[in-house]
Amino acid sequence: MVAIIRNAPTDRLKASQPIRKATKPTFRTFTNDDLPPGSRLRFFQNFVPLFRDFFGTLANPWDTTQPGIVEEMQVIWEMVFPDIGHLVAIRGDAVYHLVRFLLTHDGVLTCHIIGDAADV
C-alpha cells in the first residue's frame, strides 16, 4: 500500500517513483526519421531554405510562434511536395518541430539568411 507522508523530507520525495513519474515532462523529440516518407532530401534542399526566406521577411523573425506560421509552412509544403500529402501542425508534427528547431538552433546560418532577406 502506498501512503502519503506528511512533511516528508525533499530528499525522500526525489526518490519517490510515483512522484518522479507524475512530474516527468511528456514531450516528443523528433528526428529526421520522423519526416514523411520520401521527403527528407527535398525537405532540407528546398523546403527549409524556402521557409527561412519567408521567415526572414517577417517583422520579428526571432518569434517562431507568430500567427500564420503554420499556414505559411503548409503553403510551402504543398509547393515543394505536391506528391506527398501532409498536414503541418503545431502538436505532434515532425515537419513543424524540425523546422522550428533549425530556425532557433542553427544560429549562424539563420542569422545570415534572415539578414540577407531583410536587405532585399
Phi and psi restraints in degrees (range 20) as a CNS / XPLOR table:
assign (resid 1 and name C) (resid 2 and name N)
       (resid 2 and name CA) (resid 2 and name C) 1.0 -96.5 20.0 2
assign (resid 2 and name N) (resid 2 and name CA)
       (resid 2 and name C) (resid 3 and name N) 1.0 135.2 20.0 2
assign (resid 2 and name C) (resid 3 and name N)
       (resid 3 and name CA) (resid 3 and name C) 1.0 -129.9 20.0 2
assign (resid 3 and name N) (resid 3 and name CA)
       (resid 3 and name C) (resid 4 and name N) 1.0 148.2 20.0 2
assign (resid 3 and name C) (resid 4 and name N)
       (resid 4 and name CA) (resid 4 and name C) 1.0 -87.0 20.0 2
assign (resid 4 and name N) (resid 4 and name CA)
       (resid 4 and name C) (resid 5 and name N) 1.0 128.0 20.0 2
assign (resid 4 and name C) (resid 5 and name N)
       (resid 5 and name CA) (resid 5 and name C) 1.0 -99.0 20.0 2
assign (resid 5 and name N) (resid 5 and name CA)
       (resid 5 and name C) (resid 6 and name N) 1.0 117.0 20.0 2
assign (resid 5 and name C) (resid 6 and name N)
       (resid 6 and name CA) (resid 6 and name C) 1.0 -66.4 20.0 2
assign (resid 6 and name N) (resid 6 and name CA)
       (resid 6 and name C) (resid 7 and name N) 1.0 138.7 20.0 2
assign (resid 6 and name C) (resid 7 and name N)
       (resid 7 and name CA) (resid 7 and name C) 1.0 54.0 20.0 2
assign (resid 7 and name N) (resid 7 and name CA)
       (resid 7 and name C) (resid 8 and name N) 1.0 38.6 20.0 2
assign (resid 7 and name C) (resid 8 and name N)
       (resid 8 and name CA) (resid 8 and name C) 1.0 -67.6 20.0 2
assign (resid 8 and name N) (resid 8 and name CA)
       (resid 8 and name C) (resid 9 and name N) 1.0 142.4 20.0 2
assign (resid 8 and name C) (resid 9 and name N)
       (resid 9 and name CA) (resid 9 and name C) 1.0 -61.5 20.0 2
assign (resid 9 and name N) (resid 9 and name CA)
       (resid 9 and name C) (resid 10 and name N) 1.0 144.1 20.0 2
assign (resid 9 and name C) (resid 10 and name N)
       (resid 10 and name CA) (resid 10 and name C) 1.0 -61.1 20.0 2
assign (resid 10 and name N) (resid 10 and name CA)
       (resid 10 and name C) (resid 11 and name N) 1.0 -30.1 20.0 2
assign (resid 10 and name C) (resid 11 and name N)
       (resid 11 and name CA) (resid 11 and name C) 1.0 -65.5 20.0 2
assign (resid 11 and name N) (resid 11 and name CA)
       (resid 11 and name C) (resid 12 and name N) 1.0 -29.3 20.0 2
assign (resid 11 and name C) (resid 12 and name N)
       (resid 12 and name CA) (resid 12 and name C) 1.0 -74.0 20.0 2
assign (resid 12 and name N) (resid 12 and name CA)
       (resid 12 and name C) (resid 13 and name N) 1.0 -33.6 20.0 2
assign (resid 12 and name C) (resid 13 and name N)
       (resid 13 and name CA) (resid 13 and name C) 1.0 -66.8 20.0 2
assign (resid 13 and name N) (resid 13 and name CA)
       (resid 13 and name C) (resid 14 and name N) 1.0 -36.6 20.0 2
assign (resid 13 and name C) (resid 14 and name N)
       (resid 14 and name CA) (resid 14 and name C) 1.0 -62.5 20.0 2
assign (resid 14 and name N) (resid 14 and name CA)
       (resid 14 and name C) (resid 15 and name N) 1.0 -30.1 20.0 2
assign (resid 14 and name C) (resid 15 and name N)
       (resid 15 and name CA) (resid 15 and name C) 1.0 -88.3 20.0 2
assign (resid 15 and name N) (resid 15 and name CA)
       (resid 15 and name C) (resid 16 and name N) 1.0 -4.6 20.0 2
assign (resid 15 and name C) (resid 16 and name N)
       (resid 16 and name CA) (resid 16 and name C) 1.0 -74.4 20.0 2
assign (resid 16 and name N) (resid 16 and name CA)
       (resid 16 and name C) (resid 17 and name N) 1.0 115.1 20.0 2
assign (resid 16 and name C) (resid 17 and name N)
       (resid 17 and name CA) (resid 17 and name C) 1.0 -60.6 20.0 2
assign (resid 17 and name N) (resid 17 and name CA)
       (resid 17 and name C) (resid 18 and name N) 1.0 -46.0 20.0 2
assign (resid 17 and name C) (resid 18 and name N)
       (resid 18 and name CA) (resid 18 and name C) 1.0 -61.5 20.0 2
assign (resid 18 and name N) (resid 18 and name CA)
       (resid 18 and name C) (resid 19 and name N) 1.0 -37.7 20.0 2
assign (resid 18 and name C) (resid 19 and name N)
       (resid 19 and name CA) (resid 19 and name C) 1.0 -71.3 20.0 2
assign (resid 19 and name N) (resid 19 and name CA)
       (resid 19 and name C) (resid 20 and name N) 1.0 -42.5 20.0 2
assign (resid 19 and name C) (resid 20 and name N)
       (resid 20 and name CA) (resid 20 and name C) 1.0 -61.8 20.0 2
assign (resid 20 and name N) (resid 20 and name CA)
       (resid 20 and name C) (resid 21 and name N) 1.0 -41.3 20.0 2
assign (resid 20 and name C) (resid 21 and name N)
       (resid 21 and name CA) (resid 21 and name C) 1.0 -67.4 20.0 2
assign (resid 21 and name N) (resid 21 and name CA)
       (resid 21 and name C) (resid 22 and name N) 1.0 -40.3 20.0 2
assign (resid 21 and name C) (resid 22 and name N)
       (resid 22 and name CA) (resid 22 and name C) 1.0 -71.4 20.0 2
assign (resid 22 and name N) (resid 22 and name CA)
       (resid 22 and name C) (resid 23 and name N) 1.0 -27.3 20.0 2
assign (resid 22 and name C) (resid 23 and name N)
       (resid 23 and name CA) (resid 23 and name C) 1.0 -102.8 20.0 2
assign (resid 23 and name N) (resid 23 and name CA)
       (resid 23 and name C) (resid 24 and name N) 1.0 -0.3 20.0 2
assign (resid 23 and name C) (resid 24 and name N)
       (resid 24 and name CA) (resid 24 and name C) 1.0 -70.1 20.0 2
assign (resid 24 and name N) (resid 24 and name CA)
       (resid 24 and name C) (resid 25 and name N) 1.0 128.9 20.0 2
assign (resid 24 and name C) (resid 25 and name N)
       (resid 25 and name CA) (resid 25 and name C) 1.0 -65.1 20.0 2
assign (resid 25 and name N) (resid 25 and name CA)
       (resid 25 and name C) (resid 26 and name N) 1.0 141.9 20.0 2
assign (resid 25 and name C) (resid 26 and name N)
       (resid 26 and name CA) (resid 26 and name C) 1.0 -111.0 20.0 2
assign (resid 26 and name N) (resid 26 and name CA)
       (resid 26 and name C) (resid 27 and name N) 1.0 100.4 20.0 2
assign (resid 26 and name C) (resid 27 and name N)
       (resid 27 and name CA) (resid 27 and name C) 1.0 -140.8 20.0 2
assign (resid 27 and name N) (resid 27 and name CA)
       (resid 27 and name C) (resid 28 and name N) 1.0 157.7 20.0 2
assign (resid 27 and name C) (resid 28 and name N)
       (resid 28 and name CA) (resid 28 and name C) 1.0 -110.0 20.0 2
assign (resid 28 and name N) (resid 28 and name CA)
       (resid 28 and name C) (resid 29 and name N) 1.0 134.4 20.0 2
assign (resid 28 and name C) (resid 29 and name N)
       (resid 29 and name CA) (resid 29 and name C) 1.0 -98.8 20.0 2
assign (resid 29 and name N) (resid 29 and name CA)
       (resid 29 and name C) (resid 30 and name N) 1.0 124.9 20.0 2
assign (resid 29 and name C) (resid 30 and name N)
       (resid 30 and name CA) (resid 30 and name C) 1.0 -95.4 20.0 2
assign (resid 30 and name N) (resid 30 and name CA)
       (resid 30 and name C) (resid 31 and name N) 1.0 148.4 20.0 2
assign (resid 30 and name C) (resid 31 and name N)
       (resid 31 and name CA) (resid 31 and name C) 1.0 -125.4 20.0 2
assign (resid 31 and name N) (resid 31 and name CA)
       (resid 31 and name C) (resid 32 and name N) 1.0 174.9 20.0 2
assign (resid 31 and name C) (resid 32 and name N)
       (resid 32 and name CA) (resid 32 and name C) 1.0 -59.6 20.0 2
assign (resid 32 and name N) (resid 32 and name CA)
       (resid 32 and name C) (resid 33 and name N) 1.0 -27.9 20.0 2
assign (resid 32 and name C) (resid 33 and name N)
       (resid 33 and name CA) (resid 33 and name C) 1.0 -67.7 20.0 2
assign (resid 33 and name N) (resid 33 and name CA)
       (resid 33 and name C) (resid 34 and name N) 1.0 -16.3 20.0 2
assign (resid 33 and name C) (resid 34 and name N)
       (resid 34 and name CA) (resid 34 and name C) 1.0 -86.6 20.0 2
assign (resid 34 and name N) (resid 34 and name CA)
       (resid 34 and name C) (resid 35 and name N) 1.0 -6.6 20.0 2
assign (resid 34 and name C) (resid 35 and name N)
       (resid 35 and name CA) (resid 35 and name C) 1.0 -65.1 20.0 2
assign (resid 35 and name N) (resid 35 and name CA)
       (resid 35 and name C) (resid 36 and name N) 1.0 153.8 20.0 2
assign (resid 35 and name C) (resid 36 and name N)
       (resid 36 and name CA) (resid 36 and name C) 1.0 -55.5 20.0 2
assign (resid 36 and name N) (resid 36 and name CA)
       (resid 36 and name C) (resid 37 and name N) 1.0 143.2 20.0 2
assign (resid 36 and name C) (resid 37 and name N)
       (resid 37 and name CA) (resid 37 and name C) 1.0 -54.1 20.0 2
assign (resid 37 and name N) (resid 37 and name CA)
       (resid 37 and name C) (resid 38 and name N) 1.0 134.6 20.0 2
assign (resid 37 and name C) (resid 38 and name N)
       (resid 38 and name CA) (resid 38 and name C) 1.0 80.4 20.0 2
assign (resid 38 and name N) (resid 38 and name CA)
       (resid 38 and name C) (resid 39 and name N) 1.0 10.1 20.0 2
assign (resid 38 and name C) (resid 39 and name N)
       (resid 39 and name CA) (resid 39 and name C) 1.0 -109.1 20.0 2
assign (resid 39 and name N) (resid 39 and name CA)
       (resid 39 and name C) (resid 40 and name N) 1.0 -9.8 20.0 2
assign (resid 39 and name C) (resid 40 and name N)
       (resid 40 and name CA) (resid 40 and name C) 1.0 -58.4 20.0 2
assign (resid 40 and name N) (resid 40 and name CA)
       (resid 40 and name C) (resid 41 and name N) 1.0 -50.3 20.0 2
assign (resid 40 and name C) (resid 41 and name N)
       (resid 41 and name CA) (resid 41 and name C) 1.0 -60.5 20.0 2
assign (resid 41 and name N) (resid 41 and name CA)
       (resid 41 and name C) (resid 42 and name N) 1.0 -52.6 20.0 2
assign (resid 41 and name C) (resid 42 and name N)
       (resid 42 and name CA) (resid 42 and name C) 1.0 -66.9 20.0 2
assign (resid 42 and name N) (resid 42 and name CA)
       (resid 42 and name C) (resid 43 and name N) 1.0 -28.4 20.0 2
assign (resid 42 and name C) (resid 43 and name N)
       (resid 43 and name CA) (resid 43 and name C) 1.0 -57.9 20.0 2
assign (resid 43 and name N) (resid 43 and name CA)
       (resid 43 and name C) (resid 44 and name N) 1.0 -49.6 20.0 2
assign (resid 43 and name C) (resid 44 and name N)
       (resid 44 and name CA) (resid 44 and name C) 1.0 -81.5 20.0 2
assign (resid 44 and name N) (resid 44 and name CA)
       (resid 44 and name C) (resid 45 and name N) 1.0 -32.4 20.0 2
assign (resid 44 and name C) (resid 45 and name N)
       (resid 45 and name CA) (resid 45 and name C) 1.0 -82.1 20.0 2
assign (resid 45 and name N) (resid 45 and name CA)
       (resid 45 and name C) (resid 46 and name N) 1.0 -31.4 20.0 2
assign (resid 45 and name C) (resid 46 and name N)
       (resid 46 and name CA) (resid 46 and name C) 1.0 -121.2 20.0 2
assign (resid 46 and name N) (resid 46 and name CA)
       (resid 46 and name C) (resid 47 and name N) 1.0 -52.2 20.0 2
assign (resid 46 and name C) (resid 47 and name N)
       (resid 47 and name CA) (resid 47 and name C) 1.0 -63.6 20.0 2
assign (resid 47 and name N) (resid 47 and name CA)
       (resid 47 and name C) (resid 48 and name N) 1.0 -52.9 20.0 2
assign (resid 47 and name C) (resid 48 and name N)
       (resid 48 and name CA) (resid 48 and name C) 1.0 -61.6 20.0 2
assign (resid 48 and name N) (resid 48 and name CA)
       (resid 48 and name C) (resid 49 and name N) 1.0 -47.2 20.0 2
assign (resid 48 and name C) (resid 49 and name N)
       (resid 49 and name CA) (resid 49 and name C) 1.0 -60.5 20.0 2
assign (resid 49 and name N) (resid 49 and name CA)
       (resid 49 and name C) (resid 50 and name N) 1.0 -40.2 20.0 2
assign (resid 49 and name C) (resid 50 and name N)
       (resid 50 and name CA) (resid 50 and name C) 1.0 -64.3 20.0 2
assign (resid 50 and name N) (resid 50 and name CA)
       (resid 50 and name C) (resid 51 and name N) 1.0 -42.1 20.0 2
assign (resid 50 and name C) (resid 51 and name N)
       (resid 51 and name CA) (resid 51 and name C) 1.0 -68.2 20.0 2
assign (resid 51 and name N) (resid 51 and name CA)
       (resid 51 and name C) (resid 52 and name N) 1.0 -37.3 20.0 2
assign (resid 51 and name C) (resid 52 and name N)
       (resid 52 and name CA) (resid 52 and name C) 1.0 -62.5 20.0 2
assign (resid 52 and name N) (resid 52 and name CA)
       (resid 52 and name C) (resid 53 and name N) 1.0 -41.2 20.0 2
assign (resid 52 and name C) (resid 53 and name N)
       (resid 53 and name CA) (resid 53 and name C) 1.0 -60.4 20.0 2
assign (resid 53 and name N) (resid 53 and name CA)
       (resid 53 and name C) (resid 54 and name N) 1.0 -45.7 20.0 2
assign (resid 53 and name C) (resid 54 and name N)
       (resid 54 and name CA) (resid 54 and name C) 1.0 -61.1 20.0 2
assign (resid 54 and name N) (resid 54 and name CA)
       (resid 54 and name C) (resid 55 and name N) 1.0 -47.1 20.0 2
assign (resid 54 and name C) (resid 55 and name N)
       (resid 55 and name CA) (resid 55 and name C) 1.0 -61.0 20.0 2
assign (resid 55 and name N) (resid 55 and name CA)
       (resid 55 and name C) (resid 56 and name N) 1.0 -35.4 20.0 2
assign (resid 55 and name C) (resid 56 and name N)
       (resid 56 and name CA) (resid 56 and name C) 1.0 -68.3 20.0 2
assign (resid 56 and name N) (resid 56 and name CA)
       (resid 56 and name C) (resid 57 and name N) 1.0 -15.9 20.0 2
assign (resid 56 and name C) (resid 57 and name N)
       (resid 57 and name CA) (resid 57 and name C) 1.0 -88.4 20.0 2
assign (resid 57 and name N) (resid 57 and name CA)
       (resid 57 and name C) (resid 58 and name N) 1.0 -7.4 20.0 2
assign (resid 57 and name C) (resid 58 and name N)
       (resid 58 and name CA) (resid 58 and name C) 1.0 -73.3 20.0 2
assign (resid 58 and name N) (resid 58 and name CA)
       (resid 58 and name C) (resid 59 and name N) 1.0 153.8 20.0 2
assign (resid 58 and name C) (resid 59 and name N)
       (resid 59 and name CA) (resid 59 and name C) 1.0 -60.7 20.0 2
assign (resid 59 and name N) (resid 59 and name CA)
       (resid 59 and name C) (resid 60 and name N) 1.0 -37.5 20.0 2
assign (resid 59 and name C) (resid 60 and name N)
       (resid 60 and name CA) (resid 60 and name C) 1.0 -125.8 20.0 2
assign (resid 60 and name N) (resid 60 and name CA)
       (resid 60 and name C) (resid 61 and name N) 1.0 84.6 20.0 2
assign (resid 60 and name C) (resid 61 and name N)
       (resid 61 and name CA) (resid 61 and name C) 1.0 -72.8 20.0 2
assign (resid 61 and name N) (resid 61 and name CA)
       (resid 61 and name C) (resid 62 and name N) 1.0 -0.1 20.0 2
assign (resid 61 and name C) (resid 62 and name N)
       (resid 62 and name CA) (resid 62 and name C) 1.0 -94.0 20.0 2
assign (resid 62 and name N) (resid 62 and name CA)
       (resid 62 and name C) (resid 63 and name N) 1.0 -8.2 20.0 2
assign (resid 62 and name C) (resid 63 and name N)
       (resid 63 and name CA) (resid 63 and name C) 1.0 -100.5 20.0 2
assign (resid 63 and name N) (resid 63 and name CA)
       (resid 63 and name C) (resid 64 and name N) 1.0 104.5 20.0 2
assign (resid 63 and name C) (resid 64 and name N)
       (resid 64 and name CA) (resid 64 and name C) 1.0 -86.5 20.0 2
assign (resid 64 and name N) (resid 64 and name CA)
       (resid 64 and name C) (resid 65 and name N) 1.0 7.9 20.0 2
assign (resid 64 and name C) (resid 65 and name N)
       (resid 65 and name CA) (resid 65 and name C) 1.0 -114.6 20.0 2
assign (resid 65 and name N) (resid 65 and name CA)
       (resid 65 and name C) (resid 66 and name N) 1.0 17.4 20.0 2
assign (resid 65 and name C) (resid 66 and name N)
       (resid 66 and name CA) (resid 66 and name C) 1.0 -65.8 20.0 2
assign (resid 66 and name N) (resid 66 and name CA)
       (resid 66 and name C) (resid 67 and name N) 1.0 150.7 20.0 2
assign (resid 66 and name C) (resid 67 and name N)
       (resid 67 and name CA) (resid 67 and name C) 1.0 -61.0 20.0 2
assign (resid 67 and name N) (resid 67 and name CA)
       (resid 67 and name C) (resid 68 and name N) 1.0 142.4 20.0 2
assign (resid 67 and name C) (resid 68 and name N)
       (resid 68 and name CA) (resid 68 and name C) 1.0 91.6 20.0 2
assign (resid 68 and name N) (resid 68 and name CA)
       (resid 68 and name C) (resid 69 and name N) 1.0 -9.6 20.0 2
assign (resid 68 and name C) (resid 69 and name N)
       (resid 69 and name CA) (resid 69 and name C) 1.0 -64.3 20.0 2
assign (resid 69 and name N) (resid 69 and name CA)
       (resid 69 and name C) (resid 70 and name N) 1.0 -47.3 20.0 2
assign (resid 69 and name C) (resid 70 and name N)
       (resid 70 and name CA) (resid 70 and name C) 1.0 -64.2 20.0 2
assign (resid 70 and name N) (resid 70 and name CA)
       (resid 70 and name C) (resid 71 and name N) 1.0 -40.8 20.0 2
assign (resid 70 and name C) (resid 71 and name N)
       (resid 71 and name CA) (resid 71 and name C) 1.0 -63.4 20.0 2
assign (resid 71 and name N) (resid 71 and name CA)
       (resid 71 and name C) (resid 72 and name N) 1.0 -42.8 20.0 2
assign (resid 71 and name C) (resid 72 and name N)
       (resid 72 and name CA) (resid 72 and name C) 1.0 -67.2 20.0 2
assign (resid 72 and name N) (resid 72 and name CA)
       (resid 72 and name C) (resid 73 and name N) 1.0 -38.0 20.0 2
assign (resid 72 and name C) (resid 73 and name N)
       (resid 73 and name CA) (resid 73 and name C) 1.0 -61.1 20.0 2
assign (resid 73 and name N) (resid 73 and name CA)
       (resid 73 and name C) (resid 74 and name N) 1.0 -38.7 20.0 2
assign (resid 73 and name C) (resid 74 and name N)
       (resid 74 and name CA) (resid 74 and name C) 1.0 -65.3 20.0 2
assign (resid 74 and name N) (resid 74 and name CA)
       (resid 74 and name C) (resid 75 and name N) 1.0 -42.5 20.0 2
assign (resid 74 and name C) (resid 75 and name N)
       (resid 75 and name CA) (resid 75 and name C) 1.0 -60.7 20.0 2
assign (resid 75 and name N) (resid 75 and name CA)
       (resid 75 and name C) (resid 76 and name N) 1.0 -45.1 20.0 2
assign (resid 75 and name C) (resid 76 and name N)
       (resid 76 and name CA) (resid 76 and name C) 1.0 -66.5 20.0 2
assign (resid 76 and name N) (resid 76 and name CA)
       (resid 76 and name C) (resid 77 and name N) 1.0 -39.1 20.0 2
assign (resid 76 and name C) (resid 77 and name N)
       (resid 77 and name CA) (resid 77 and name C) 1.0 -57.9 20.0 2
assign (resid 77 and name N) (resid 77 and name CA)
       (resid 77 and name C) (resid 78 and name N) 1.0 -48.3 20.0 2
assign (resid 77 and name C) (resid 78 and name N)
       (resid 78 and name CA) (resid 78 and name C) 1.0 -65.4 20.0 2
assign (resid 78 and name N) (resid 78 and name CA)
       (resid 78 and name C) (resid 79 and name N) 1.0 -28.7 20.0 2
assign (resid 78 and name C) (resid 79 and name N)
       (resid 79 and name CA) (resid 79 and name C) 1.0 -73.9 20.0 2
assign (resid 79 and name N) (resid 79 and name CA)
       (resid 79 and name C) (resid 80 and name N) 1.0 -43.1 20.0 2
assign (resid 79 and name C) (resid 80 and name N)
       (resid 80 and name CA) (resid 80 and name C) 1.0 -79.4 20.0 2
assign (resid 80 and name N) (resid 80 and name CA)
       (resid 80 and name C) (resid 81 and name N) 1.0 -33.3 20.0 2
assign (resid 80 and name C) (resid 81 and name N)
       (resid 81 and name CA) (resid 81 and name C) 1.0 -122.9 20.0 2
assign (resid 81 and name N) (resid 81 and name CA)
       (resid 81 and name C) (resid 82 and name N) 1.0 64.7 20.0 2
assign (resid 81 and name C) (resid 82 and name N)
       (resid 82 and name CA) (resid 82 and name C) 1.0 -65.0 20.0 2
assign (resid 82 and name N) (resid 82 and name CA)
       (resid 82 and name C) (resid 83 and name N) 1.0 -19.2 20.0 2
assign (resid 82 and name C) (resid 83 and name N)
       (resid 83 and name CA) (resid 83 and name C) 1.0 -96.9 20.0 2
assign (resid 83 and name N) (resid 83 and name CA)
       (resid 83 and name C) (resid 84 and name N) 1.0 -4.5 20.0 2
assign (resid 83 and name C) (resid 84 and name N)
       (resid 84 and name CA) (resid 84 and name C) 1.0 -125.1 20.0 2
assign (resid 84 and name N) (resid 84 and name CA)
       (resid 84 and name C) (resid 85 and name N) 1.0 101.6 20.0 2
assign (resid 84 and name C) (resid 85 and name N)
       (resid 85 and name CA) (resid 85 and name C) 1.0 -70.1 20.0 2
assign (resid 85 and name N) (resid 85 and name CA)
       (resid 85 and name C) (resid 86 and name N) 1.0 132.1 20.0 2
assign (resid 85 and name C) (resid 86 and name N)
       (resid 86 and name CA) (resid 86 and name C) 1.0 -158.9 20.0 2
assign (resid 86 and name N) (resid 86 and name CA)
       (resid 86 and name C) (resid 87 and name N) 1.0 140.6 20.0 2
assign (resid 86 and name C) (resid 87 and name N)
       (resid 87 and name CA) (resid 87 and name C) 1.0 -107.1 20.0 2
assign (resid 87 and name N) (resid 87 and name CA)
       (resid 87 and name C) (resid 88 and name N) 1.0 114.2 20.0 2
assign (resid 87 and name C) (resid 88 and name N)
       (resid 88 and name CA) (resid 88 and name C) 1.0 -73.0 20.0 2
assign (resid 88 and name N) (resid 88 and name CA)
       (resid 88 and name C) (resid 89 and name N) 1.0 134.1 20.0 2
assign (resid 88 and name C) (resid 89 and name N)
       (resid 89 and name CA) (resid 89 and name C) 1.0 -144.0 20.0 2
assign (resid 89 and name N) (resid 89 and name CA)
       (resid 89 and name C) (resid 90 and name N) 1.0 153.1 20.0 2
assign (resid 89 and name C) (resid 90 and name N)
       (resid 90 and name CA) (resid 90 and name C) 1.0 -69.4 20.0 2
assign (resid 90 and name N) (resid 90 and name CA)
       (resid 90 and name C) (resid 91 and name N) 1.0 -39.7 20.0 2
assign (resid 90 and name C) (resid 91 and name N)
       (resid 91 and name CA) (resid 91 and name C) 1.0 -101.6 20.0 2
assign (resid 91 and name N) (resid 91 and name CA)
       (resid 91 and name C) (resid 92 and name N) 1.0 128.6 20.0 2
assign (resid 91 and name C) (resid 92 and name N)
       (resid 92 and name CA) (resid 92 and name C) 1.0 72.1 20.0 2
assign (resid 92 and name N) (resid 92 and name CA)
       (resid 92 and name C) (resid 93 and name N) 1.0 21.7 20.0 2
assign (resid 92 and name C) (resid 93 and name N)
       (resid 93 and name CA) (resid 93 and name C) 1.0 -118.8 20.0 2
assign (resid 93 and name N) (resid 93 and name CA)
       (resid 93 and name C) (resid 94 and name N) 1.0 120.3 20.0 2
assign (resid 93 and name C) (resid 94 and name N)
       (resid 94 and name CA) (resid 94 and name C) 1.0 -63.1 20.0 2
assign (resid 94 and name N) (resid 94 and name CA)
       (resid 94 and name C) (resid 95 and name N) 1.0 -38.6 20.0 2
assign (resid 94 and name C) (resid 95 and name N)
       (resid 95 and name CA) (resid 95 and name C) 1.0 -59.0 20.0 2
assign (resid 95 and name N) (resid 95 and name CA)
       (resid 95 and name C) (resid 96 and name N) 1.0 -54.1 20.0 2
assign (resid 95 and name C) (resid 96 and name N)
       (resid 96 and name CA) (resid 96 and name C) 1.0 -58.3 20.0 2
assign (resid 96 and name N) (resid 96 and name CA)
       (resid 96 and name C) (resid 97 and name N) 1.0 -48.4 20.0 2
assign (resid 96 and name C) (resid 97 and name N)
       (resid 97 and name CA) (resid 97 and name C) 1.0 -71.1 20.0 2
assign (resid 97 and name N) (resid 97 and name CA)
       (resid 97 and name C) (resid 98 and name N) 1.0 -36.1 20.0 2
assign (resid 97 and name C) (resid 98 and name N)
       (resid 98 and name CA) (resid 98 and name C) 1.0 -68.6 20.0 2
assign (resid 98 and name N) (resid 98 and name CA)
       (resid 98 and name C) (resid 99 and name N) 1.0 -41.2 20.0 2
assign (resid 98 and name C) (resid 99 and name N)
       (resid 99 and name CA) (resid 99 and name C) 1.0 -64.1 20.0 2
assign (resid 99 and name N) (resid 99 and name CA)
       (resid 99 and name C) (resid 100 and name N) 1.0 -44.4 20.0 2
assign (resid 99 and name C) (resid 100 and name N)
       (resid 100 and name CA) (resid 100 and name C) 1.0 -61.2 20.0 2
assign (resid 100 and name N) (resid 100 and name CA)
       (resid 100 and name C) (resid 101 and name N) 1.0 -41.3 20.0 2
assign (resid 100 and name C) (resid 101 and name N)
       (resid 101 and name CA) (resid 101 and name C) 1.0 -61.5 20.0 2
assign (resid 101 and name N) (resid 101 and name CA)
       (resid 101 and name C) (resid 102 and name N) 1.0 -46.4 20.0 2
assign (resid 101 and name C) (resid 102 and name N)
       (resid 102 and name CA) (resid 102 and name C) 1.0 -62.8 20.0 2
assign (resid 102 and name N) (resid 102 and name CA)
       (resid 102 and name C) (resid 103 and name N) 1.0 -38.0 20.0 2
assign (resid 102 and name C) (resid 103 and name N)
       (resid 103 and name CA) (resid 103 and name C) 1.0 -70.0 20.0 2
assign (resid 103 and name N) (resid 103 and name CA)
       (resid 103 and name C) (resid 104 and name N) 1.0 -31.9 20.0 2
assign (resid 103 and name C) (resid 104 and name N)
       (resid 104 and name CA) (resid 104 and name C) 1.0 -99.7 20.0 2
assign (resid 104 and name N) (resid 104 and name CA)
       (resid 104 and name C) (resid 105 and name N) 1.0 -15.5 20.0 2
assign (resid 104 and name C) (resid 105 and name N)
       (resid 105 and name CA) (resid 105 and name C) 1.0 -115.8 20.0 2
assign (resid 105 and name N) (resid 105 and name CA)
       (resid 105 and name C) (resid 106 and name N) 1.0 -9.8 20.0 2
assign (resid 105 and name C) (resid 106 and name N)
       (resid 106 and name CA) (resid 106 and name C) 1.0 -101.2 20.0 2
assign (resid 106 and name N) (resid 106 and name CA)
       (resid 106 and name C) (resid 107 and name N) 1.0 54.3 20.0 2
assign (resid 106 and name C) (resid 107 and name N)
       (resid 107 and name CA) (resid 107 and name C) 1.0 -47.1 20.0 2
assign (resid 107 and name N) (resid 107 and name CA)
       (resid 107 and name C) (resid 108 and name N) 1.0 -52.4 20.0 2
assign (resid 107 and name C) (resid 108 and name N)
       (resid 108 and name CA) (resid 108 and name C) 1.0 -62.2 20.0 2
assign (resid 108 and name N) (resid 108 and name CA)
       (resid 108 and name C) (resid 109 and name N) 1.0 -49.8 20.0 2
assign (resid 108 and name C) (resid 109 and name N)
       (resid 109 and name CA) (resid 109 and name C) 1.0 -65.8 20.0 2
assign (resid 109 and name N) (resid 109 and name CA)
       (resid 109 and name C) (resid 110 and name N) 1.0 -41.7 20.0 2
assign (resid 109 and name C) (resid 110 and name N)
       (resid 110 and name CA) (resid 110 and name C) 1.0 -62.7 20.0 2
assign (resid 110 and name N) (resid 110 and name CA)
       (resid 110 and name C) (resid 111 and name N) 1.0 -46.6 20.0 2
assign (resid 110 and name C) (resid 111 and name N)
       (resid 111 and name CA) (resid 111 and name C) 1.0 -59.7 20.0 2
assign (resid 111 and name N) (resid 111 and name CA)
       (resid 111 and name C) (resid 112 and name N) 1.0 -42.0 20.0 2
assign (resid 111 and name C) (resid 112 and name N)
       (resid 112 and name CA) (resid 112 and name C) 1.0 -62.4 20.0 2
assign (resid 112 and name N) (resid 112 and name CA)
       (resid 112 and name C) (resid 113 and name N) 1.0 -47.6 20.0 2
assign (resid 112 and name C) (resid 113 and name N)
       (resid 113 and name CA) (resid 113 and name C) 1.0 -69.1 20.0 2
assign (resid 113 and name N) (resid 113 and name CA)
       (resid 113 and name C) (resid 114 and name N) 1.0 -40.6 20.0 2
assign (resid 113 and name C) (resid 114 and name N)
       (resid 114 and name CA) (resid 114 and name C) 1.0 -65.1 20.0 2
assign (resid 114 and name N) (resid 114 and name CA)
       (resid 114 and name C) (resid 115 and name N) 1.0 -38.5 20.0 2
assign (resid 114 and name C) (resid 115 and name N)
       (resid 115 and name CA) (resid 115 and name C) 1.0 -64.2 20.0 2
assign (resid 115 and name N) (resid 115 and name CA)
       (resid 115 and name C) (resid 116 and name N) 1.0 -42.2 20.0 2
assign (resid 115 and name C) (resid 116 and name N)
       (resid 116 and name CA) (resid 116 and name C) 1.0 -62.5 20.0 2
assign (resid 116 and name N) (resid 116 and name CA)
       (resid 116 and name C) (resid 117 and name N) 1.0 -42.1 20.0 2
assign (resid 116 and name C) (resid 117 and name N)
       (resid 117 and name CA) (resid 117 and name C) 1.0 -67.0 20.0 2
assign (resid 117 and name N) (resid 117 and name CA)
       (resid 117 and name C) (resid 118 and name N) 1.0 -33.4 20.0 2
assign (resid 117 and name C) (resid 118 and name N)
       (resid 118 and name CA) (resid 118 and name C) 1.0 -70.8 20.0 2
assign (resid 118 and name N) (resid 118 and name CA)
       (resid 118 and name C) (resid 119 and name N) 1.0 -27.0 20.0 2
assign (resid 118 and name C) (resid 119 and name N)
       (resid 119 and name CA) (resid 119 and name C) 1.0 -75.4 20.0 2
assign (resid 119 and name N) (resid 119 and name CA)
       (resid 119 and name C) (resid 120 and name N) 1.0 -16.6 20.0 2
